[in-house]
Amino acid sequence: MLDPKVFKAYDVRGLYPGELDEAGAEAIGRAYVEQFEPRRIAVGRDMRLSSAGMQEALMRGAAAAGADVLDLGLVGTEMVYFAVGSLGLEGGAMVTASHNPKQYTGMKLVRRGALPVGGESGLLDVRDRALSEQDTTGSSYRTGPSGTVEAYDIWPAYVDRVLSFVDVAAIKPLRVVIDAANGMAGTMLPPVLERLPVETVRCFFEPDGSFPNHEPNPLLPENREFIVGKTLEEGADLGVAFDGDADRCFFVDDTGEFVPGDFVTALFAESVLAKEPGAKIIYDVRASRAVPETIERDGGVPLISRVGHAFIKALMRKEDAAFAGEVSGHYYFRDFSQADTGVVPFLLMLELISKKGRPLSEILAPLRSRYFITGEINTPVADVPLKLQELKERYSAEGGRISHLDGISVDFDDWHFNVRPSNTEPLLRLNLEAMSEELMERKRDEVLAVIRS
């Protein structure tokens, strides 16, 4: 089964087996190799109940089309990125549906250098090839020699690489609560943790694709209730929650307060610039002004990007940026195949708290007292372009500085906002910030009234 709608802007994702099954995975594996002609690729899978069969099928298709496949087995998404980058492979695939509910399957495809294959970089060509192969009786199949499939152990090199981002000797014996959400973090973290002095309270570390405790999506407040409560109950220095494939991590401070991704980006920018003065650092259009202002204060070069890993990874390469952070909890590092990782930010946060010698809530206090952000607010709208035009006309008439990098961004001296359309639904996403809480609430309500009118 291969429903055309499983091909999204950045990856492949759909319901198993109704929209995507093993036959579809085999067709995608074959089409991917026919499209890009890689000689060697790495393929891994997450803990979803369907993933082992889907990985087998994808590798079968890729090998049939002539590629030699390194089977990484059960790994996090970032380990496929790392394998492709560090081993100099021509491509890779991860069988995962990331943070989606248990009935989903999917895959993330990359080319040489772990560059993502998305809607604007070949994924639609892969789709067309895969669908045409499904529609024929095999007449379009390649007739050259088949490739091979062999198991490959990426673990030792991966663990060494992520630990190289921090000074392990500087990390103090902090007490840390970790919610792996029965996802890949439960498999990935133990070999890293055994080399650290921290005391951990490990929750839901057993990989289980039925997600018996909660969905592996910490961006949803209901999935954060556990980590917030447990961090307070344990009197921990830090709470950390990972998504399903562990390429994103989310932090809760010692008072149980969730830390927004843009504040995390600002803190990491400081750490990165201490190690690499003058570095270029990328942030996305939704971010708090805390990010560019911190980068400039610490002598770095702030660069703004459209939202989405395809745009950020391309800009990182073009500008040779050291680090990039997204509001959504994706953090990218030049020295990690320019890819996003969940484990490196976890390590950087341990190092940062240890070196500053103060609670995370205290470290964040200057940001929280100065920058007041709404977080992302989604609103269904009937006519997206019309509504964006209405916002542009209203706020340019009031003297707002307008940018069209991604959706529409409007800047005033003491407040600003970005409104962008969803890739997949008729929604507008609002992120707004002001220099006082009162102004933020007033402007939030005002902009939402325009969007919802």
N, C-alpha and C positions, 0 to 999 in steps of 0.2 A: 504494500500500500504506500502510495506517495501522493499526498494531496499538495497541489502547487502552493497552497497558502502557508505551508510550514517554512517556506523560505522568507526570512525576515530581513530587516535592514542590516543586521550584524551577524546573524547566525541562523541555524535551522532549529525549529522548535515546534512540537505539535503533540497531540494526544496519541498515546500508544494503546492499542495498535490501530485505532480507527483512522488516524491521519498519517501516521508514519510507523512502519514495521520493518522487520529484517530485510524483506525484499527491497524496500525503499532505501534502506541503509546501504545495501550492496550496490544498488544502482547509483547512489550518490558517491560511494567510494570509487567506483569505476569512472564515473563522469568527471570527478575531481582530478583524477590522474590523467584522463584523456585531455582535459582542458589545459592543465598546467605542465604536464609531462615531467613531474619530479622523478628523480631516480630513487631517492631514499626519503622516507617519511617516518615520523613517529606517531603512534596512535595509543591513546589511553582512554580510560573510562572511569565514571564515578560509581557510587554505590546503589544507584537506582535498580529496582528489581529487573528492569528490562535491559540494563546497560551491557551485561556480559554478552548476551545474544546479539545485541545491536553492534557491539564492537567487533565480534567475530565476523558478522556479515559485511561491515564496512571494510575490514582488512581483506576479506576474501575478494571483494570487488576491486579494491586498489591493487592487490597482487595480480589479479586476472588481467588488469590493464597494463601490467608491466612494472609496477613499482616494488622495490624492496622495502618491507615494512618492519620497523622496530616496534614490537608489542611491549608497551610500558606497563600494562596491567592496570591495577587499581591505583589511580593517582589523582592529585588535584589538577585543575586546569593549568595552573601556572607551571606545573612540572612538564607538561607538553611544550609550552612556550620555551621553557628553559632548555629542554632537550633539543628542540629545533635550532635554537640560537647557539648553544654551546657546542653541539656536535656538527654544526655546519650543514644541517640537512636542508633539503629543498622544500619541505612542507611538513604538515602535521594535522592531526584531527583529534579532538577530544569529544567523546560521547558523553554528553551531559545536558540536563535541562536547567542547570544552575539553581536558582532559588524557586523555580516553579513548583506547584503542587505535585504529589506523587504520581498522578496519572500521566504526566508529561515525559517525553523523551526529546532528544535533540542532539545537535553537535555544533562545535565551533571549529572552523577550518582556518588554517593559516598557511602562508607561503614561506619562502626562505626568509630568515631573519625574524620569524614569528609575526610577520605582518598579516593582519586579519584579512580574510576573504569575506567581503560584504557585498551589499547590493550594488555599490558603485565600483567594486573591484573584482568582478568575476563570478559572484555567487549566482547571478541570474543566468549566466552562461552554463554554469554547473546544473542549475535547475532544468534548463531547456534540454540539455544532453540527457540528464537522468530521466526526465519524463519521456523523451523520444525513445529511449532504450526500453522503458517499461511498456511503451505502446507497440513495440515491434516484437518479433519472435527471435530476436538476437541477431538480426541481419546487420545491425550497425556495430556489433561488437568487434573489438580489435582482434587480430589474428596472430599478433607477434608473440614472442616468448613471455611466459608468466614471470612475475617477480616472486620473491620469497617472503615468508613471515618468520621472524625469530624473536624470542623474548630478550628484553634488554633491561638491565638494572640501572636506573638513573638516580636511585636514592642517595648513595654516598656523595656524589658530586653535587647534587641538589642541596643536601644538608650543609655541606661545606660552603656553598655559595651564599645561602641566605644568612648564615652566621657571619660571613665576611663583612656584612653591612654594619655590624656593631662591634664595639669593644666589649667582649664578653666579661672581661675582668672588671669593667666599670659597673656591671649590672648588680644591683643589691638584692638581698633575699626578700623581694616583695611578695606580698600575698595576692594572688591573682585568681579570679574566677573565670573559667572559660566555658562557654556554651558552644559546643560543636554541632548542635542541632541534628545529631545522627548523620551528619554529612561527612565530607572528606577531611575536615580539620582533625577529626578523631583519629584518623590514620596518619596524617601528615605531621602533627605536632609532637607525638611522643619521642621520635628520634632527635628532634631539635631540643625539646625540654630537658632531656637527660643530660644535655651539655650546659644547662643554665642553673644558677643557684636559686631560682625562684621557687616559692611554695605554691602549688596550684590546686585549686578545687576544680576537678574535671567533671563536667556535666554532659551527658548524652554523647559520649565519645564512641559508642558502638555504631559503626556505619550501618544504617538500616533505611533502605529506600522506601519503607512504608511510613517513615517519619512519625513514630508513635507518640512523640511529645509535643512538637509543634512544627509548623512549616519552616523550612530553612531560609526565611526571608526576614532579616532583622530590620529592614526599612519599615515594615508594618508594625505599628505600636503594639498590637496584641502579641506579636512574637518577641517583643523586647521586655514584656512584663517579667518574665522569668529571670533574665540576667540582672535587671534592676533590683528585684527583690532579693536575689541570692547574693549580690554584691554587698548590699546593706546587711543582710543576715550574717554574712561571714566576716563583716568588718574589713573587707578587702581594700587594698590600695587601688585596684583596677578591676573592671569587668570587661570581658571581650567576647563578642558574639560573631560567629562566622556564618556566611551563607552556604548553600548546599555544596558547591564545588570549591569553596574556600579561597576564591580569588578576591573576596572582599571581607574586611573585618570592620567591626563597629565597636566603639568604646563607650564605657560608662565610668564616670569618675567615682572617687571615694565617697561622695555624698549620694550616689545612685542616680546622678543626672546624666542623661544621654549627651554625648559630645557630637555636635554637627560636623559633617565631613569637611566643610570649609574651614572650621576652626582647627581640625586635625591637620589639614593641608598647611595652614599658617605655621603651626608648631613644627611640622616636619621640614618646612622651608627653612626655618631657623637652623635646624640640625644639619640639613644638607649644606647650607651656606657656610656653616662653621667649618665643615670639612672641605668645601670647594668654594672659596670666595669668588664672588662675581658670576656665579653660575646662572644660567637661564632656567627659569621655573615656570611651568605652564599651569593655568587654572581655567575652569570653564565659566561660561557667561553667567551662570546662576550664582556664582560665589559671592560671599561677603567681601566688602572692601578690606576686611582684616587681612586677606591674602595678599593682594598687590602692595598694600601699605607695609606689611611685615617684610616682604621680599625687598622692597626699595630701602626700607630702614636698615636692613642687614646687608646692603650692597649688592643684591642680586638684580637680575633683569626679569620683570614679570611679563609673561606673554599670555594673552587671552585666546581661548579656543572655543570652537563649537563643542557641544555636548556629544559624547560618544567615543568609544575607544578607537575606532577607525581614524577619526579626525585627529585625536590626541597623539596617537602613535605616529601618524604621518608628520605632524608638526614637530614632534620630538626629534625625528630623524633629520628633518630639514634644518632645524635650529640647533641640533646637538644639545638639547636641554638635558639637564641632569635628573630632573624629577618633575612629575606632573601629578596633580590631585584633582579628583572630581567630587562634587558634593555628594554623589551617590555612594561613596565609599570605595571607589577604585583609585588605587595609588600605583603609579608607574615609575620605573627606575631605569635609567640608561644602562646601568651595569647589570641589569637583569633582563637582557635581550630586549630592552625598551618596552617591557611588558608589565602588565598589572599582576600584583601578587598580594595575597592576604597575610602571608607569614612575615615578610620583611617589615611591613608597618607595625605588626605586633611586637617585633623585636626592637624596632626604633622607639616605640612608646616606652618599653621597659627601660631602655638606655636613657631616654630623655628624663623620665621621672627620677631615675637613679642619680643622674648627674646633677639635676637641679636640687635634689635633696628636699623637695617640698611636695605636698600632696597635689595630685592633678587638678583638683578643684581650685587650689590656690594659684597654680600656673595659668589656669584658664580665666581667672577672675578679671584681669585687665581687658580681655576680649569680651567677656560677657557683660562688662559694665559699660562698654563703649559701642558695641555693634549689636543691633536688635534685629533679628532675622525671623521671617515667618515660617521657614521651611517651605517645602513644595505643596501648593494647594491646587488640586485638579478640579476643573469644572467642565462638564459636557456642554458643548455649544453646537448650534445647528449649522452655522456658516463660519468656519474658521477664518478664511481670508478677510471676510467682511468685518469680523470683530477685531482682527489685528489692525485693519485700516482705521477703524473707529478709534482705537486706542492711540494710534500714531497721530491722528488729526487732533484729538483732544489735548494730548500732552505736548505736542510740538507747539500748539497755540499758547500753551502756558509757559513756554520757554525751555522745555525739556530737550536734552541732547539725545538724538535718536541714532541707534545703530541697528543694522539688519544682519549681523553676523550669524545669529541663530534665533529665529523668531523675531521679536522686537525687544530691544533694550532701551530703557529711558533713564537718563541720568539727570538728577538735580543735585545741588551742592550738599543738601542734608538728607537726601533719600534717593533711592533708585530701585528699579525693578526690571525683571525680564519675564516676558510671556512667550512661551513657545508651544507649538502644536505637538501632540503625541505622534509617534511614528505609526502607531497601530490602531488608534481609536479617535473619534471626533471629540477630542479633549483639548483644552488649553491648560498649560501648567504655569502657575504664577510663583515666582520667587521674588520677595521684596525685602528691602532692608532700610532702616532709618537710624539716625543717630540718637534717638530717644525712644523709649518704649511707647510713650503716648503718641508720638508722630507715626511710629510703625503701625500701631493698631488703627489709627485714623486713616492713614493712606492705604493700608491693606483693605479696609472696608470700602473705601472709595473706589479703588481699582476693581475689586470684586463686584461692586455694584454695576460698573460699566460692563464687565465681562458677562454678568448674569442678567443684564437688562434685555 
